[in-house]
Amino acid sequence: MRSNGCSDSTLDSAIIRGCYDYVFGFFGSRHTDKYGNVIPCRNVAAGTGTRILLKLLFTYRGSFFYLLKATMGELLFAPLYQVLTKRHVKFEFFTKVEHIGLSQDKASIEFIDTTVQATTHSGNSYDPLIWIGADGTIPSWPSHPDYSQLVQGQALRDQRIDLESAWTKWPASPLPESCCEGGISTMSCSVSASAHFARYAAT
């Protein structure tokens, strides 16, 4: 769009940004901000973008969008987390996957090398939930970590570090040994990050 005369103010408008945000259309890096965080580059093919937009405009049912009566934090993420923890699912927050090791026949994952981005003051597991509402009884999922629980919390806050970004420059410490070796692990990552890990299956 820029090569065809689209202005910067239009490119940075909510409508244009929403087209990329809606499909997680970011790949690679463009530049860094004043804090050193890498700004991801927008990347959606014109044909694909047009097809998705037309399908969204002309095939919706009822309403184009529905307004939630509460945020996704308390309607989806917090209840899901609570259910999984009650089923004894172990969460490893602030753990970055560095390498996936396949078995010799490449039919299964043999180990996962990870690094630790942050640790808690108490040494116990990180508690991601916040409690909201007039009486503070509604669990919700916040938009940023609870820095008060973390040893590195003040630095993360001051430098505005986004640990969810694959391009963050924040240093991480290696775990003493590979995790999930010989066990069952579920890895949650974005669509663009999955392409990064998929290369291990192809080598």
ZAMI-881530 format. One record per atom (N, C-alpha, C): x, z, y; atom name. Coordinates in steps of 0.02 Angstrom, whole numbers. Each point is the difference from the previous one (the first is absolute). Layout:
! ZAMI-881530
+--------+--------+--------+------+
:     px :     pz :     py : atom :
+--------+--------+--------+------+
:      X :      Z :      Y :   CA :
...
+--------+--------+--------+------+
END
This chain:
! ZAMI-881530
+--------+--------+--------+------+
:     px :     pz :     py : atom :
+--------+--------+--------+------+
:     41 :      0 :    -60 :    N :
:    -41 :      0 :     60 :   CA :
:     43 :      0 :     63 :    C :
:     56 :     36 :     -4 :    N :
:     45 :      2 :     58 :   CA :
:     29 :    -69 :     14 :    C :
:     17 :    -37 :    -53 :    N :
:     29 :    -66 :      9 :   CA :
:    -50 :    -50 :     30 :    C :
:    -64 :     17 :     -4 :    N :
:    -52 :    -43 :     29 :   CA :
:    -26 :     27 :     66 :    C :
:     38 :     44 :     32 :    N :
:    -17 :     22 :     68 :   CA :
:    -38 :     64 :      5 :    C :
:    -10 :     37 :    -55 :    N :
:    -37 :     62 :      3 :   CA :
:     42 :     53 :     37 :    C :
:    -29 :     35 :     48 :    N :
:     37 :     49 :     40 :   CA :
:     13 :     64 :    -39 :    C :
:     50 :     39 :     23 :    N :
:     17 :     62 :    -34 :   CA :
:    -57 :     50 :      4 :    C :
:    -36 :      2 :     56 :    N :
:    -56 :     46 :      6 :   CA :
:    -55 :    -15 :    -50 :    C :
:    -11 :    -64 :    -14 :    N :
:    -50 :    -20 :    -50 :   CA :
:     24 :     17 :    -70 :    C :
:     64 :    -13 :    -13 :    N :
:     28 :     14 :    -66 :   CA :
:     -1 :     75 :    -16 :    C :
:      5 :     42 :     51 :    N :
:     -1 :     72 :     -9 :   CA :
:    -69 :     30 :      8 :    C :
:    -51 :    -42 :      5 :    N :
:    -68 :     25 :      7 :   CA :
:    -25 :     30 :    -65 :    C :
:    -52 :     41 :      5 :    N :
:    -27 :     34 :    -59 :   CA :
:    -26 :    -50 :    -51 :    C :
:    -30 :    -54 :     22 :    N :
:    -28 :    -50 :    -46 :   CA :
:     54 :    -32 :    -42 :    C :
:     54 :    -22 :     33 :    N :
:     55 :    -33 :    -36 :   CA :
:     36 :     49 :    -45 :    C :
:     15 :     60 :     26 :    N :
:     33 :     51 :    -42 :   CA :
:    -43 :     18 :    -60 :    C :
:    -65 :      3 :     12 :    N :
:    -46 :     17 :    -55 :   CA :
:      1 :    -50 :    -57 :    C :
:     11 :    -64 :     16 :    N :
:      3 :    -52 :    -52 :   CA :
:     57 :     14 :    -49 :    C :
:     56 :     27 :     26 :    N :
:     57 :     16 :    -43 :   CA :
:     -9 :     68 :    -34 :    C :
:    -25 :     48 :     39 :    N :
:    -10 :     67 :    -28 :   CA :
:    -50 :     -1 :    -58 :    C :
:    -51 :    -42 :      7 :    N :
:    -55 :     -2 :    -49 :   CA :
:     25 :    -20 :    -69 :    C :
:     50 :    -43 :     -3 :    N :
:     26 :    -25 :    -64 :   CA :
:     71 :     25 :    -14 :    C :
:     24 :     50 :     39 :    N :
:     68 :     25 :     -7 :   CA :
:     50 :    -58 :      4 :    C :
:    -11 :    -43 :     50 :    N :
:     39 :    -61 :      5 :   CA :
:     66 :      9 :     37 :    C :
:     45 :     39 :    -29 :    N :
:     65 :     11 :     30 :   CA :
:     54 :    -11 :    -53 :    C :
:     55 :    -30 :     21 :    N :
:     54 :    -13 :    -47 :   CA :
:     66 :     -2 :     38 :    C :
:     50 :     34 :    -27 :    N :
:     66 :     -1 :     32 :   CA :
:     -1 :     41 :     64 :    C :
:     49 :    -10 :     42 :    N :
:      6 :     38 :     61 :   CA :
:     13 :    -46 :     59 :    C :
:    -22 :     22 :     60 :    N :
:      8 :    -40 :     60 :   CA :
:     50 :     30 :     48 :    C :
:    -10 :     63 :     19 :    N :
:     46 :     34 :     45 :   CA :
:    -11 :     76 :     -8 :    C :
:     42 :     38 :     34 :    N :
:     -6 :     73 :     -2 :   CA :
:    -24 :     26 :     67 :    C :
:    -35 :     57 :     -2 :    N :
:    -20 :     32 :     63 :   CA :
:     55 :     46 :     25 :    C :
:    -13 :     36 :     54 :    N :
:     53 :     41 :     30 :   CA :
:     20 :     59 :    -44 :    C :
:    -40 :     15 :    -51 :    N :
:     17 :     54 :    -45 :   CA :
:     37 :    -25 :    -63 :    C :
:     10 :    -66 :     -4 :    N :
:     35 :    -28 :    -57 :   CA :
:    -44 :    -20 :    -58 :    C :
:    -66 :     10 :      8 :    N :
:    -47 :    -20 :    -53 :   CA :
:     -9 :    -76 :      1 :    C :
:      0 :    -30 :    -59 :    N :
:     -7 :    -72 :     -4 :   CA :
:    -74 :    -20 :      5 :    C :
:    -14 :    -48 :     43 :    N :
:    -68 :    -25 :      9 :   CA :
:    -10 :    -58 :    -49 :    C :
:    -48 :      6 :    -47 :    N :
:    -11 :    -54 :    -49 :   CA :
:    -26 :    -64 :     33 :    C :
:     16 :    -55 :    -30 :    N :
:    -18 :    -66 :     26 :   CA :
:    -67 :    -22 :    -29 :    C :
:    -45 :    -24 :     43 :    N :
:    -64 :    -26 :    -23 :   CA :
:     11 :    -66 :    -37 :    C :
:    -35 :     -8 :    -55 :    N :
:     11 :    -60 :    -40 :   CA :
:    -62 :    -14 :    -43 :    C :
:    -44 :    -43 :     24 :    N :
:    -57 :    -23 :    -39 :   CA :
:     -5 :    -76 :      8 :    C :
:     -4 :    -36 :    -55 :    N :
:     -5 :    -73 :      3 :   CA :
:    -64 :    -20 :     36 :    C :
:      4 :    -52 :     41 :    N :
:    -58 :    -22 :     40 :   CA :
:    -60 :    -18 :    -44 :    C :
:     13 :    -37 :    -54 :    N :
:    -54 :    -21 :    -44 :   CA :
:    -33 :     59 :    -34 :    C :
:     42 :     46 :    -25 :    N :
:    -27 :     59 :    -33 :   CA :
:    -38 :     44 :     49 :    C :
:     27 :      9 :     59 :    N :
:    -33 :     40 :     51 :   CA :
:    -67 :    -29 :     21 :    C :
:     -2 :    -65 :      8 :    N :
:    -63 :    -33 :     19 :   CA :
:    -53 :      7 :    -55 :    C :
:     21 :    -10 :    -62 :    N :
:    -47 :      6 :    -56 :   CA :
:    -28 :     70 :     -6 :    C :
:     43 :     51 :      7 :    N :
:    -23 :     69 :     -4 :   CA :
:    -47 :     17 :     57 :    C :
:     17 :    -23 :     61 :    N :
:    -41 :     14 :     58 :   CA :
:    -69 :    -32 :     -7 :    C :
:     -3 :    -63 :    -22 :    N :
:    -64 :    -34 :     -9 :   CA :
:    -43 :     34 :    -54 :    C :
:     34 :     21 :    -53 :    N :
:    -37 :     35 :    -54 :   CA :
:    -28 :     66 :     26 :    C :
:     40 :     34 :     41 :    N :
:    -22 :     64 :     28 :   CA :
:    -59 :    -10 :     47 :    C :
:      2 :    -53 :     40 :    N :
:    -52 :    -12 :     50 :   CA :
:    -66 :    -24 :    -30 :    C :
:      4 :    -41 :    -53 :    N :
:    -61 :    -34 :    -24 :   CA :
:    -26 :     25 :    -68 :    C :
:     35 :     45 :    -32 :    N :
:    -24 :     22 :    -66 :   CA :
:    -14 :     75 :     -3 :    C :
:      4 :     35 :     56 :    N :
:    -15 :     72 :     -2 :   CA :
:    -75 :     11 :    -11 :    C :
:    -17 :     59 :    -24 :    N :
:    -69 :     18 :    -13 :   CA :
:    -19 :     63 :     38 :    C :
:    -58 :      1 :     29 :    N :
:    -23 :     59 :     36 :   CA :
:     29 :      4 :     69 :    C :
:     60 :     28 :      6 :    N :
:     35 :      6 :     64 :   CA :
:     72 :    -22 :     -9 :    C :
:     29 :    -23 :     55 :    N :
:     70 :    -22 :     -1 :   CA :
:     46 :     57 :    -19 :    C :
:    -11 :     58 :     30 :    N :
:     35 :     61 :    -17 :   CA :
:    -51 :     57 :     -1 :    C :
:     16 :     52 :    -38 :    N :
:    -41 :     60 :     -1 :   CA :
:     39 :     57 :     31 :    C :
:    -34 :     39 :     41 :    N :
:     31 :     56 :     34 :   CA :
:     -2 :     62 :    -45 :    C :
:     58 :     26 :    -15 :    N :
:      3 :     61 :    -41 :   CA :
:    -24 :     60 :     40 :    C :
:    -34 :     46 :    -32 :    N :
:    -22 :     61 :     33 :   CA :
:     55 :     52 :      5 :    C :
:     55 :    -13 :    -34 :    N :
:     59 :     42 :      5 :   CA :
:     60 :    -46 :    -13 :    C :
:     60 :     26 :      4 :    N :
:     59 :    -41 :     -9 :   CA :
:     16 :     -8 :    -74 :    C :
:     41 :    -49 :    -16 :    N :
:     21 :    -11 :    -69 :   CA :
:     39 :     60 :    -27 :    C :
:     31 :     38 :     47 :    N :
:     39 :     58 :    -21 :   CA :
:    -40 :     50 :    -38 :    C :
:    -61 :     16 :     25 :    N :
:    -41 :     49 :    -35 :   CA :
:    -50 :    -30 :    -49 :    C :
:    -15 :    -65 :      8 :    N :
:    -49 :    -32 :    -45 :   CA :
:     33 :    -26 :    -64 :    C :
:     63 :    -20 :      3 :    N :
:     31 :    -32 :    -58 :   CA :
:     66 :     33 :    -20 :    C :
:     48 :      2 :     46 :    N :
:     68 :     21 :    -20 :   CA :
:      4 :     73 :    -21 :    C :
:    -28 :     45 :     40 :    N :
:      4 :     71 :    -17 :   CA :
:    -36 :     16 :    -66 :    C :
:    -62 :    -23 :    -10 :    N :
:    -33 :     13 :    -65 :   CA :
:     37 :    -29 :    -59 :    C :
:     27 :    -61 :      9 :    N :
:     37 :    -31 :    -55 :   CA :
:     62 :     41 :    -18 :    C :
:     35 :     23 :     51 :    N :
:     60 :     41 :    -11 :   CA :
:    -18 :     65 :    -36 :    C :
:    -55 :     31 :     20 :    N :
:    -21 :     62 :    -31 :   CA :
:    -19 :     -9 :    -73 :    C :
:    -35 :    -54 :    -15 :    N :
:    -20 :    -14 :    -69 :   CA :
:     62 :    -11 :    -43 :    C :
:     48 :    -38 :     25 :    N :
:     60 :    -15 :    -39 :   CA :
:     43 :     62 :    -12 :    C :
:      6 :     43 :     51 :    N :
:     39 :     61 :     -9 :   CA :
:    -33 :     47 :    -51 :    C :
:    -66 :      1 :      0 :    N :
:    -36 :     42 :    -48 :   CA :
:     10 :    -27 :    -71 :    C :
:     15 :    -64 :     -5 :    N :
:     13 :    -30 :    -66 :   CA :
:     75 :      1 :    -15 :    C :
:     37 :     40 :     37 :    N :
:     71 :     14 :    -12 :   CA :
:     45 :    -61 :     12 :    C :
:    -21 :    -44 :     46 :    N :
:     43 :    -55 :     21 :   CA :
:     51 :     29 :     49 :    C :
:     63 :    -14 :    -10 :    N :
:     53 :     26 :     43 :   CA :
:     19 :    -52 :     53 :    C :
:     -3 :     22 :     63 :    N :
:     17 :    -44 :     55 :   CA :
:     70 :     16 :     26 :    C :
:     39 :    -52 :     13 :    N :
:     67 :      7 :     28 :   CA :
:      0 :    -32 :     69 :    C :
:    -17 :     39 :     51 :    N :
:     -2 :    -26 :     68 :   CA :
:     71 :     -8 :     27 :    C :
:      7 :    -46 :     48 :    N :
:     64 :    -13 :     33 :   CA :
:     54 :    -20 :    -50 :    C :
:    -21 :    -39 :    -50 :    N :
:     45 :    -26 :    -51 :   CA :
:      0 :    -76 :      5 :    C :
:     58 :    -28 :     12 :    N :
:      6 :    -73 :      9 :   CA :
:     29 :    -32 :    -63 :    C :
:    -33 :    -51 :    -24 :    N :
:     24 :    -37 :    -59 :   CA :
:     55 :    -47 :     21 :    C :
:     58 :      6 :    -31 :    N :
:     57 :    -42 :     16 :   CA :
:     12 :    -54 :    -53 :    C :
:    -14 :     17 :    -63 :    N :
:     15 :    -47 :    -54 :   CA :
:    -44 :     15 :    -60 :    C :
:    -24 :    -53 :    -32 :    N :
:    -39 :      7 :    -61 :   CA :
:     40 :    -29 :    -58 :    C :
:     13 :     42 :    -49 :    N :
:     40 :    -23 :    -58 :   CA :
:    -45 :    -17 :    -58 :    C :
:      7 :    -61 :    -24 :    N :
:    -40 :    -23 :    -57 :   CA :
:     36 :     11 :    -66 :    C :
:    -39 :      2 :    -52 :    N :
:     28 :      4 :    -68 :   CA :
:     36 :    -65 :    -16 :    C :
:     38 :     -2 :    -53 :    N :
:     38 :    -60 :    -17 :   CA :
:    -44 :    -60 :    -12 :    C :
:    -59 :     11 :    -30 :    N :
:    -45 :    -57 :    -11 :   CA :
:    -45 :    -14 :     60 :    C :
:      9 :     39 :     54 :    N :
:    -37 :     -8 :     63 :   CA :
:    -76 :      6 :    -10 :    C :
:    -19 :     36 :    -51 :    N :
:    -71 :      9 :    -14 :   CA :
:    -27 :     64 :     30 :    C :
:     45 :     45 :     21 :    N :
:    -23 :     63 :     29 :   CA :
:     51 :     26 :     50 :    C :
:    -21 :     48 :     41 :    N :
:     44 :     32 :     48 :   CA :
:     35 :     58 :    -35 :    C :
:     66 :      0 :      3 :    N :
:     39 :     51 :    -33 :   CA :
:     16 :     58 :     46 :    C :
:     13 :    -14 :     63 :    N :
:     14 :     53 :     49 :   CA :
:    -14 :    -26 :     70 :    C :
:     -8 :     48 :     46 :    N :
:    -11 :    -17 :     71 :   CA :
:     49 :     42 :     41 :    C :
:     44 :    -33 :     37 :    N :
:     46 :     34 :     44 :   CA :
:    -34 :     12 :     68 :    C :
:      1 :     62 :     23 :    N :
:    -33 :     17 :     63 :   CA :
:     46 :     41 :     45 :    C :
:    -17 :      3 :     63 :    N :
:     35 :     43 :     48 :   CA :
:    -52 :     43 :     35 :    C :
:     22 :     57 :     26 :    N :
:    -45 :     48 :     34 :   CA :
:      8 :     -8 :     75 :    C :
:    -55 :    -11 :     35 :    N :
:      1 :     -9 :     73 :   CA :
:     -9 :     65 :     38 :    C :
:    -34 :     48 :    -30 :    N :
:    -12 :     64 :     35 :   CA :
:    -14 :     54 :    -52 :    C :
:     14 :     62 :     19 :    N :
:    -11 :     58 :    -44 :   CA :
:    -38 :     54 :     38 :    C :
:    -33 :     44 :    -37 :    N :
:    -39 :     53 :     31 :   CA :
:     43 :     63 :     12 :    C :
:    -20 :     39 :     50 :    N :
:     35 :     63 :     14 :   CA :
:     -5 :     48 :    -59 :    C :
:    -58 :      1 :    -31 :    N :
:    -13 :     48 :    -54 :   CA :
:     31 :    -20 :    -67 :    C :
:     15 :    -64 :     -7 :    N :
:     24 :    -25 :    -64 :   CA :
:    -56 :    -16 :    -48 :    C :
:    -62 :     15 :     19 :    N :
:    -58 :    -17 :    -41 :   CA :
:    -24 :    -70 :     16 :    C :
:    -50 :    -22 :    -37 :    N :
:    -28 :    -67 :     10 :   CA :
:    -31 :     -5 :     70 :    C :
:      5 :    -59 :     28 :    N :
:    -29 :    -13 :     66 :   CA :
:    -76 :     -3 :     -5 :    C :
:    -35 :     32 :     46 :    N :
:    -74 :      0 :      2 :   CA :
:    -21 :    -50 :     54 :    C :
:    -28 :    -58 :    -19 :    N :
:    -15 :    -53 :     49 :   CA :
:    -65 :     10 :     39 :    C :
:    -43 :     44 :    -23 :    N :
:    -67 :      4 :     30 :   CA :
:     -1 :     44 :     63 :    C :
:    -46 :    -18 :     45 :    N :
:    -16 :     43 :     57 :   CA :
:    -74 :     18 :     -6 :    C :
:    -19 :     54 :     33 :    N :
:    -69 :     24 :     -5 :   CA :
:    -33 :     -5 :     69 :    C :
:    -55 :    -35 :      3 :    N :
:    -33 :    -15 :     63 :   CA :
:    -72 :     26 :     -1 :    C :
:    -37 :    -15 :     54 :    N :
:    -68 :     23 :      6 :   CA :
:     -4 :     64 :     40 :    C :
:    -61 :     18 :     21 :    N :
:     -9 :     60 :     41 :   CA :
:     25 :     63 :    -34 :    C :
:    -10 :      3 :    -66 :    N :
:     22 :     59 :    -37 :   CA :
:     63 :    -12 :    -41 :    C :
:     31 :    -59 :      8 :    N :
:     63 :    -15 :    -34 :   CA :
:     -5 :     -2 :    -75 :    C :
:    -55 :    -25 :    -27 :    N :
:    -10 :     -2 :    -73 :   CA :
:     -1 :    -70 :    -29 :    C :
:     10 :    -51 :     42 :    N :
:     -2 :    -69 :    -23 :   CA :
:     71 :    -26 :     -9 :    C :
:     20 :    -17 :    -61 :    N :
:     67 :    -27 :    -10 :   CA :
:      5 :    -73 :     25 :    C :
:     56 :    -16 :     30 :    N :
:     10 :    -68 :     26 :   CA :
:     73 :    -20 :     -9 :    C :
:     11 :    -66 :      4 :    N :
:     68 :    -27 :     -6 :   CA :
:     24 :    -21 :     69 :    C :
:     54 :     30 :     25 :    N :
:     22 :    -14 :     68 :   CA :
:     34 :    -68 :      8 :    C :
:      9 :    -20 :     62 :    N :
:     32 :    -65 :     15 :   CA :
:     76 :      5 :      1 :    C :
:     26 :     61 :     -2 :    N :
:     73 :     10 :     -2 :   CA :
:     15 :     63 :    -40 :    C :
:     61 :     10 :    -23 :    N :
:     16 :     59 :    -40 :   CA :
:     -8 :     65 :     40 :    C :
:     -8 :     55 :    -36 :    N :
:      1 :     66 :     31 :   CA :
:     74 :     19 :      9 :    C :
:     26 :    -13 :     60 :    N :
:     71 :      9 :     12 :   CA :
:     21 :     73 :     -7 :    C :
:    -46 :     47 :     10 :    N :
:     18 :     71 :     -4 :   CA :
:     21 :     20 :    -70 :    C :
:    -21 :    -37 :    -51 :    N :
:     19 :     16 :    -69 :   CA :
:     69 :    -26 :    -19 :    C :
:     27 :    -46 :     40 :    N :
:     61 :    -36 :    -19 :   CA :
:     62 :     24 :     35 :    C :
:     54 :      4 :    -37 :    N :
:     65 :     18 :     29 :   CA :
:     20 :    -52 :     53 :    C :
:    -15 :    -63 :    -14 :    N :
:     18 :    -54 :     46 :   CA :
:    -57 :    -16 :     49 :    C :
:    -51 :     42 :      2 :    N :
:    -60 :    -15 :     38 :   CA :
:     11 :    -13 :     74 :    C :
:     40 :     43 :     33 :    N :
:     11 :     -8 :     72 :   CA :
:     35 :    -66 :     16 :    C :
:     50 :    -18 :    -40 :    N :
:     35 :    -64 :     10 :   CA :
:    -46 :    -59 :    -12 :    C :
:    -42 :      4 :    -52 :    N :
:    -47 :    -54 :    -14 :   CA :
:    -49 :     -9 :     57 :    C :
:    -23 :     55 :     29 :    N :
:    -47 :     -3 :     55 :   CA :
:     34 :    -28 :     64 :    C :
:     59 :     27 :     16 :    N :
:     34 :    -20 :     61 :   CA :
:     19 :    -74 :      0 :    C :
:     21 :    -25 :    -59 :    N :
:     22 :    -70 :     -5 :   CA :
:    -57 :    -47 :    -19 :    C :
:    -59 :     28 :     -9 :    N :
:    -59 :    -39 :    -18 :   CA :
:     13 :    -44 :    -62 :    C :
:     28 :     31 :    -51 :    N :
:     17 :    -35 :    -61 :   CA :
:    -63 :    -12 :    -42 :    C :
:     -7 :    -62 :    -24 :    N :
:    -55 :    -18 :    -44 :   CA :
:     28 :     -6 :    -71 :    C :
:     -8 :     51 :    -40 :    N :
:     28 :      0 :    -67 :   CA :
:    -37 :    -47 :    -47 :    C :
:    -59 :    -24 :     20 :    N :
:    -37 :    -47 :    -42 :   CA :
:     27 :    -71 :      8 :    C :
:     42 :    -11 :     50 :    N :
:     28 :    -66 :     12 :   CA :
:     59 :    -13 :    -46 :    C :
:      1 :    -59 :    -32 :    N :
:     55 :    -18 :    -44 :   CA :
:     64 :    -13 :     40 :    C :
:     -6 :    -10 :     65 :    N :
:     58 :    -17 :     41 :   CA :
:     25 :     59 :     41 :    C :
:    -24 :     60 :    -14 :    N :
:     23 :     57 :     38 :   CA :
:     74 :     12 :    -10 :    C :
:     34 :     22 :     52 :    N :
:     72 :     15 :     -3 :   CA :
:     13 :     73 :    -17 :    C :
:    -52 :     37 :    -13 :    N :
:      7 :     71 :    -15 :   CA :
:     42 :     10 :    -64 :    C :
:     52 :     41 :      2 :    N :
:     42 :      9 :    -60 :   CA :
:    -36 :     41 :    -53 :    C :
:     12 :    -17 :    -62 :    N :
:    -31 :     36 :    -57 :   CA :
:     54 :     23 :    -47 :    C :
:    -13 :     55 :    -34 :    N :
:     48 :     29 :    -47 :   CA :
:    -19 :    -18 :    -71 :    C :
:     48 :    -20 :    -42 :    N :
:    -17 :    -18 :    -70 :   CA :
:    -21 :     61 :    -40 :    C :
:    -47 :    -11 :    -45 :    N :
:    -20 :     53 :    -46 :   CA :
:     56 :     12 :    -49 :    C :
:      5 :     60 :    -29 :    N :
:     53 :     14 :    -47 :   CA :
:     -3 :    -44 :    -63 :    C :
:    -58 :    -25 :    -16 :    N :
:     -6 :    -45 :    -57 :   CA :
:    -60 :    -45 :     10 :    C :
:     -3 :    -53 :    -39 :    N :
:    -56 :    -46 :      6 :   CA :
:    -64 :     34 :    -22 :    C :
:    -54 :    -15 :     36 :    N :
:    -63 :     31 :    -18 :   CA :
:    -40 :    -46 :    -46 :    C :
:    -49 :     28 :    -32 :    N :
:    -47 :    -36 :    -42 :   CA :
:     32 :    -32 :    -61 :    C :
:     59 :     22 :    -18 :    N :
:     35 :    -29 :    -57 :   CA :
:    -37 :     17 :    -65 :    C :
:    -22 :    -51 :    -34 :    N :
:    -35 :     10 :    -63 :   CA :
:    -71 :     26 :      6 :    C :
:    -26 :      5 :     61 :    N :
:    -67 :     26 :     10 :   CA :
:    -46 :    -53 :     27 :    C :
:    -58 :     23 :     24 :    N :
:    -49 :    -45 :     29 :   CA :
:     -3 :     14 :     75 :    C :
:      6 :    -53 :     40 :    N :
:      0 :      8 :     72 :   CA :
:    -45 :    -52 :     32 :    C :
:    -36 :     21 :     53 :    N :
:    -40 :    -47 :     40 :   CA :
:     31 :     -3 :     69 :    C :
:     17 :    -60 :     22 :    N :
:     32 :     -8 :     64 :   CA :
:    -48 :    -32 :     49 :    C :
:    -10 :     33 :     56 :    N :
:    -45 :    -26 :     52 :   CA :
:     41 :    -33 :     55 :    C :
:    -12 :    -64 :     13 :    N :
:     37 :    -35 :     51 :   CA :
:    -43 :    -56 :     28 :    C :
:     21 :    -27 :     57 :    N :
:    -37 :    -54 :     31 :   CA :
:     11 :    -66 :    -37 :    C :
:    -40 :    -50 :     17 :    N :
:      6 :    -65 :    -33 :   CA :
:     69 :    -31 :     14 :    C :
:     23 :      5 :     63 :    N :
:     65 :    -30 :     17 :   CA :
:     57 :     36 :    -35 :    C :
:     -6 :     66 :    -11 :    N :
:     52 :     37 :    -34 :   CA :
:      3 :    -17 :    -74 :    C :
:    -57 :    -19 :    -29 :    N :
:      0 :    -16 :    -71 :   CA :
:     43 :    -61 :    -15 :    C :
:      4 :    -46 :     48 :    N :
:     43 :    -59 :     -9 :   CA :
:     73 :     20 :     -4 :    C :
:     18 :     53 :     36 :    N :
:     69 :     25 :     -1 :   CA :
:     18 :     27 :    -70 :    C :
:    -47 :     35 :    -31 :    N :
:     12 :     29 :    -66 :   CA :
:     -7 :    -52 :    -56 :    C :
:    -41 :    -51 :     13 :    N :
:    -13 :    -50 :    -52 :   CA :
:     63 :    -39 :    -18 :    C :
:     49 :     -1 :     44 :    N :
:     61 :    -39 :    -14 :   CA :
:     38 :     29 :    -60 :    C :
:    -10 :     65 :    -14 :    N :
:     35 :     30 :    -57 :   CA :
:    -26 :    -29 :    -66 :    C :
:    -64 :    -18 :     -1 :    N :
:    -29 :    -28 :    -61 :   CA :
:     23 :    -72 :    -12 :    C :
:     25 :    -32 :     53 :    N :
:     20 :    -69 :     -5 :   CA :
:     74 :     -8 :    -15 :    C :
:     37 :     56 :      0 :    N :
:     72 :     -4 :    -10 :   CA :
:     19 :     26 :    -69 :    C :
+--------+--------+--------+------+
END
